[in-house]
Structure formats: C-alpha cells, structure tokens
Amino acid sequence: MLLTACGSGADPATSASAGAAPPPVAPSAIAPSAAPSLGPGKYTGEGEIKPPTLPAPRGQALRVSNKYTYQVQVLDAQTTASVPGVPPPAGTTALAVLLRVEADPPGRRIMAPVQRLSITYPSCRRDQNQDIACTLEHGTPYRTEDEMLYGGREVRGIDPVFGVLAANTVYYTWAWQLISEKADLTGAALCETGEDDSCIPIGAIRADS
C-alpha cells in the first residue's frame, strides 16, 4: 500500500531551521470509505450509508509527563515501507501507529513532539544501529477527526514536532520509527521515551498491503 503525502503546517521559519517536516500519510485504514454517489439515478442500493470513521482507541491511554502533559492512545498499527520523505534503507521497514493525542488537563495548549514517544519490542536494542533508533522519528501533521476523514490534501495540519496544539481539542497523527524487517514485535508497546515503566500495548500490527 502506498501512503500518499501532502504538505505540513509547520511555521516556515521553524521548518527552515529544523529541516522540512514530513508530510501527511493517508493509510487505507483512515481513508474515507467509498460511499456511493447520492446524485439522481446514481445510487440504487439499499440501507443506510455509513459515514467514514476512525478506528476506536485500543485500551487505556498513556499519560506523558514531560514539559507538557497529555494523553496518547493507539488506534491502529502497521508495518510499511511506503512512508513520506526518505524511504527505509534496505533491510528495514517502518512501524507506523495512528495516535490520538489530547492535553491533560484538556484546558491547556500543548506541544507534543512525536520523538517524546518510542515503540519498544523484544529485539529493539539488539537491532539498534545507525538507522534503527528505537524512538518515533517522524509523524504526519496533527489533524482533528474531521480533518483526518474529510480534509483532503488542502488541510495542512499542525507540525508534529514544533506545532502548538489547541486546548480542548483532540488531535490525530500517524507516527513511525524504522525497524528491522526481521524484528521480533511480540508484545510491542508505546512508551514515553526513556521511561520503560510508562507504556501501553500497541495491539495487533497489520502488514503493509
């Protein structure tokens, strides 16, 4: 499956100093469903047409307590070699997770750089090298649910590293890190970087299709 990309919502001055932020990903799991047209004579099926939805959160939330405090939940996970920007080197692939992020307490603006999170798994440290860092490396711009489902390429979103997330708003991002193609992902978990006792399970991991 090829993940499509578009521009990010980073501040131009910040992007110039930090390097271009990776553009959004649109995996099939979050793409709007192919609903039939409602134009005259176009839809002859029966039953209710269901609008597209995001996957439900998988279990409990991870509370990140760093410079800013917020909650993160995993909605989906997959391995894929089709990510924006530089492709994974030979022998590696990307493990991508769809994350739900919300300030905790909700009434505050926050910054939630994806590098504050890591995916841990049994072979992570053993596989670690110049390409595999055992930390989330990139992410798509943060978007609201409506922007994820209906926004299309024209919605720029909020930069996943330097952007500021609004108070009382839930955001979503696809974030990923490189792993070995032979990685043992048994019991993979999402953790606050550097805090091995602050983790939540990722759950089932889909293979790229």
C-alpha positions as CSV (number, residue, x, y, z in Angstrom):
1,M,0.0,0.0,0.0
2,L,1.4,3.4,-1.0
3,L,1.0,6.1,1.6
4,T,0.1,9.4,0.0
5,A,1.6,12.7,1.2
6,C,1.0,16.4,1.2
7,G,2.5,19.5,2.9
8,S,2.7,20.1,6.6
9,G,1.5,23.1,8.7
10,A,4.9,24.0,10.1
11,D,5.9,27.6,10.6
12,P,8.2,28.4,7.6
13,A,10.9,29.9,9.8
14,T,11.0,26.9,12.1
15,S,11.0,24.4,9.2
16,A,13.9,26.2,7.6
17,S,16.0,25.8,10.7
18,A,14.9,22.2,11.6
19,G,14.5,20.7,8.2
20,A,11.3,20.1,6.3
21,A,8.7,18.3,8.3
22,P,7.4,15.0,6.8
23,P,4.1,15.4,5.0
24,P,0.9,13.5,6.0
25,V,0.2,9.9,5.4
26,A,-3.2,8.5,4.3
27,P,-3.3,4.8,5.0
28,S,-6.3,2.9,3.8
29,A,-7.4,2.5,7.5
30,I,-8.3,6.1,7.8
31,A,-9.2,7.0,4.2
32,P,-12.9,7.9,3.7
33,S,-14.9,4.9,2.6
34,A,-16.1,4.7,-1.0
35,A,-19.6,5.8,-0.3
36,P,-22.0,5.6,-3.4
37,S,-23.0,8.9,-5.0
38,L,-26.3,10.4,-3.9
39,G,-26.8,12.2,-7.2
40,P,-30.1,11.4,-9.2
41,G,-30.0,7.9,-10.5
42,K,-26.6,7.3,-9.1
43,Y,-27.4,5.1,-6.1
44,T,-29.8,2.2,-6.2
45,G,-28.6,0.3,-3.2
46,E,-30.5,-0.4,0.0
47,G,-29.8,0.5,3.6
48,E,-28.2,3.4,5.4
49,I,-24.9,4.9,4.0
50,K,-22.4,4.9,6.9
51,P,-20.0,7.8,7.1
52,P,-16.3,7.1,7.4
53,T,-14.9,6.7,10.9
54,L,-11.5,6.4,12.6
55,P,-10.6,3.1,14.4
56,A,-11.6,3.0,18.1
57,P,-8.8,3.6,20.6
58,R,-7.1,0.4,21.8
59,G,-7.4,0.2,25.6
60,Q,-6.0,2.6,28.1
61,A,-4.2,5.9,27.5
62,L,-0.6,6.7,28.1
63,R,-0.1,9.8,30.1
64,V,3.0,11.7,29.0
65,S,4.5,13.8,31.8
66,N,7.3,16.0,30.4
67,K,7.5,19.7,29.6
68,Y,3.8,19.3,28.7
69,T,1.3,16.7,30.0
70,Y,-1.1,14.9,27.6
71,Q,-2.7,11.6,26.9
72,V,-1.9,9.3,24.0
73,Q,-3.9,6.3,22.7
74,V,-3.2,3.9,19.9
75,L,-5.9,3.4,17.3
76,D,-4.0,1.4,14.6
77,A,-0.6,0.0,13.8
78,Q,1.1,-1.3,10.7
79,T,4.4,-2.1,9.1
80,T,5.1,-0.3,5.8
81,A,7.9,0.7,3.5
82,S,5.8,3.4,1.9
83,V,6.4,6.5,4.1
84,P,6.8,10.1,3.0
85,G,10.3,11.5,2.7
86,V,13.4,9.3,2.7
87,P,12.4,5.6,2.2
88,P,13.5,3.0,4.7
89,P,17.0,1.6,3.9
90,A,17.4,-2.0,2.7
91,G,16.7,-4.5,5.5
92,T,14.4,-2.1,7.3
93,T,10.8,-1.0,7.3
94,A,8.7,1.4,9.2
95,L,6.4,0.6,12.1
96,A,3.6,3.2,12.0
97,V,1.0,3.9,14.6
98,L,-2.1,6.0,14.5
99,L,-2.3,8.1,17.7
100,R,-5.0,10.1,19.4
101,V,-3.5,12.9,21.4
102,E,-5.2,15.2,23.9
103,A,-3.9,17.7,26.5
104,D,-4.2,16.5,30.1
105,P,-5.7,18.6,31.7
106,P,-7.6,19.4,28.5
107,G,-7.9,23.2,29.0
108,R,-4.3,23.9,28.1
109,R,-2.4,24.3,24.9
110,I,0.5,21.9,24.5
111,M,3.4,20.8,22.2
112,A,3.5,17.0,21.7
113,P,6.6,16.2,19.5
114,V,6.4,12.6,18.4
115,Q,10.0,12.0,19.5
116,R,8.8,12.0,23.1
117,L,7.4,8.5,22.3
118,S,9.1,5.2,21.5
119,I,7.9,1.8,20.4
120,T,9.6,-0.9,22.4
121,Y,9.7,-4.6,21.4
122,P,11.9,-7.6,22.3
123,S,14.6,-7.2,19.6
124,C,14.7,-3.4,19.6
125,R,18.0,-2.9,21.4
126,R,19.6,-5.8,19.6
127,D,18.6,-4.5,16.2
128,Q,19.7,-0.9,17.0
129,N,22.2,0.7,14.6
130,Q,22.7,3.9,12.6
131,D,19.2,3.5,11.0
132,I,17.2,2.0,13.9
133,A,16.9,4.3,16.9
134,C,14.1,2.7,18.9
135,T,12.3,6.0,19.0
136,L,9.5,7.5,16.9
137,E,11.3,9.6,14.3
138,H,8.6,11.3,12.1
139,G,4.9,11.9,12.1
140,T,2.2,13.4,9.9
141,P,0.9,16.9,10.8
142,Y,-1.6,16.7,13.7
143,R,-5.2,16.9,12.5
144,T,-8.7,16.9,14.1
145,E,-11.0,14.0,13.4
146,D,-12.9,15.9,10.7
147,E,-9.7,16.9,9.1
148,M,-8.5,13.3,9.0
149,L,-11.7,12.0,7.5
150,Y,-12.8,14.8,5.2
151,G,-10.0,17.4,4.9
152,G,-8.1,16.0,1.9
153,R,-4.8,17.4,0.8
154,E,-5.7,21.1,1.3
155,V,-5.7,20.7,5.1
156,R,-2.1,21.4,6.3
157,G,-2.5,20.4,9.9
158,I,-0.1,21.2,12.7
159,D,3.6,20.3,12.7
160,P,4.2,17.1,14.7
161,V,7.4,18.4,16.2
162,F,7.2,22.2,16.6
163,G,3.5,22.9,16.4
164,V,1.2,24.0,19.2
165,L,-2.0,22.0,19.8
166,A,-5.1,23.9,20.8
167,A,-6.7,23.5,24.2
168,N,-9.9,21.3,24.5
169,T,-9.2,19.7,21.1
170,V,-8.4,16.1,20.2
171,Y,-5.7,15.5,17.5
172,Y,-4.6,12.6,15.5
173,T,-1.3,11.7,13.8
174,W,0.4,8.8,12.1
175,A,3.9,8.5,13.6
176,W,6.6,5.9,12.8
177,Q,10.0,4.6,13.5
178,L,12.3,2.3,11.5
179,I,12.7,-1.3,12.5
180,S,14.5,-4.3,11.1
181,E,12.5,-6.3,8.6
182,K,13.2,-9.3,10.9
183,A,12.2,-7.5,14.1
184,D,10.5,-9.5,16.8
185,L,7.5,-7.4,17.5
186,T,5.9,-9.7,20.1
187,G,4.3,-7.5,22.8
188,A,5.3,-4.2,21.2
189,A,4.4,-1.3,23.4
190,L,4.2,2.5,23.1
191,C,6.3,4.2,25.8
192,E,7.3,7.6,26.9
193,T,10.9,7.9,25.6
194,G,13.3,7.0,28.4
195,E,10.5,5.7,30.7
196,D,10.3,2.0,30.3
197,D,7.7,1.7,33.0
198,S,5.3,4.2,31.3
199,C,4.0,2.2,28.4
200,I,0.8,0.9,26.8
201,P,0.4,-2.1,24.5
202,I,0.1,-1.4,20.8
203,G,-2.0,-4.4,19.9
204,A,-2.3,-6.1,16.6
205,I,0.1,-4.9,13.9
206,R,-1.1,-5.1,10.3
207,A,1.3,-5.8,7.5
208,D,1.6,-3.4,4.5
209,S,-0.9,-4.4,1.8
